[in-house]
Amino acid sequence: MKRFPFNSDFKPLLPDGSISTRNTAYSGLESRPPSVRIRKGESYLQTRSYELLKERFGFDAFRPGQAEVIGAILEGRDTLTIMPTGSGKSLCFQIPGLQMEGMTIVFSPLIALMKDQVDALRAGGVPAACINSAQTPTETYQIYREIQDGRIKILYLAPERLESLSFARLFTGIRVSLTVIDEAHCVSQWGHDFRPSYRSIAPFLDAMEMRPIVAAFTATATTGIRNDIIGLLRLTNPLITMTSLDRPNLTLSVSHPREKEPVIADYIRAHPKASGIIYTGTRQEVEHLTRFLKENQISAVGYHAGMENDARIAAQEGFLQGRNRVIVATNAFGLGIDKSDVRYVIHYRLPKDIESYYQEIGRAGRDGEAADCLLLYQPGDEASPRYLIQNDDTTEPLRKLRFSKLQRMVDYALTTDCLRESLLRYLGEDPGESNCGSCSNCTKDWAEQDITIEAQKNPFLHLLVERTFRQYSRRRGTQGVANEKNHRLSFGYHQDLRPTFTSLLPRDQGLNQCSADRRPDRQIRRGVPGAKTLSFFPKSA
């Protein structure tokens, strides 16, 4: 298949914003205006990237990974870039897109992101446009005309548009130099936000006379999903760039309160001038929590997909412009929202997986300033997402994977290990340390104490151990439960036993915060400062 002929017919953007009319090859010896000084060891296009960064976007230096991705795209190479939310992924394709002769197409599922970025580009003098379902037929037709006339430099599209053959034919004869796939994890059915329409992108590109360079971007992608992105989008020898997913300015916390609403109200009162997002699981919870906050003299607005469109827009715009400091929302809110000063993200309910959780907390502290990420968990919070997974119309392997992802989210909520380490290791990054010194687990003063006698006197714990032993005996055999060497009861990882732990522990004794670590060599702790270790074995063992 033919690729876009960068090495024989490439015309860069000149400093005055015009397109060069001379044929130039990207070989390090490009034709350039005499006024442009080239940095030592760099080509004209690389130097021009720094100039655009300053002139068009107002930044003095690139963030980690940006320059490498931009350089690879300008060299005509496909790329796969994994960067956390707020790390500047958009500059990685906007800057090279401005230097290429043809048009850049950006596929994104986020209408809000399209609008924000198009408005920003137009304000900077860049001819950009987006086509989405919120536009009128007249507005869409006008953009069609501008595309045909070559007046659009960067075009944002929802991938669902490609399902229309007539729309795909619109680009016949149009020179597309770069194609960008944002939220590229959506192409994988094993990801946390699979969208079938993403599978239409590769055939669309293959049908072009000259296949453009393809740049895929995502904030989270495990090894399997990265392989899916490369294969399903048919990336050719891509440069894979993965910057650190750690966000040092975010303080991670998990709390297990008996009542969540007062905790949220107290936090907001303690931070009256801060903007924050409170995520819930359902529309009913949005309305309940919004009403609770208002009844406690806290101004808050709700946001969910069941609201009237005008009401949703008003809530979103009010939050973005600072009129509404607190917004209570389902996960329908926040995708593509460009608000840098969100000081906290609170999860009222457990997310369905760690990928979703990481994406949602990534909306806090995008300005680099300190921000809080608080997860409120109670045993049984996983019941609702577990029910949805169980009744979802999907394949059995995919259902098992989603159950596994949900269980890993529960493990995160229950772990006594460093939260930052747990999060990064799940996402495939080695943090290099087991104590971040800032998360709620690392700042607690944990205490371990043998409470065997107390446990033996507690009928609930006695029943817990008896039932757990009986269930393991049936499933694994007694050798999988009793360690003959030290006579200790070994609690291995088995999601079927989780209801046993949560259903037998009375809340009035604080035992609802008990958790079983996935590693059998770890002892069981209660998730509160100064808690005692629940040692289900004789002292002499």
Beta strands, then each sheet from edge to edge (+ up, - down):
strand 1: 79-82
strand 2: 103-107
strand 3: 128-131
strand 4: 154-157
strand 5: 176-181
strand 6: 213-218
strand 7: 239-242
strand 8: 250-255
strand 9: 275-279
strand 10: 301-303
strand 11: 326-329
strand 12: 342-347
strand 13: 371-376
strand 14: 514-515
strand 15: 524-526
strand 16: 533-534
sheet 1: 3+ 4+ 2+ 5+ 6+ 1+ 7+
sheet 2: 8+ 13+ 12+ 9+ 11+ 10+
sheet 3: 14+ 15- 16+
end
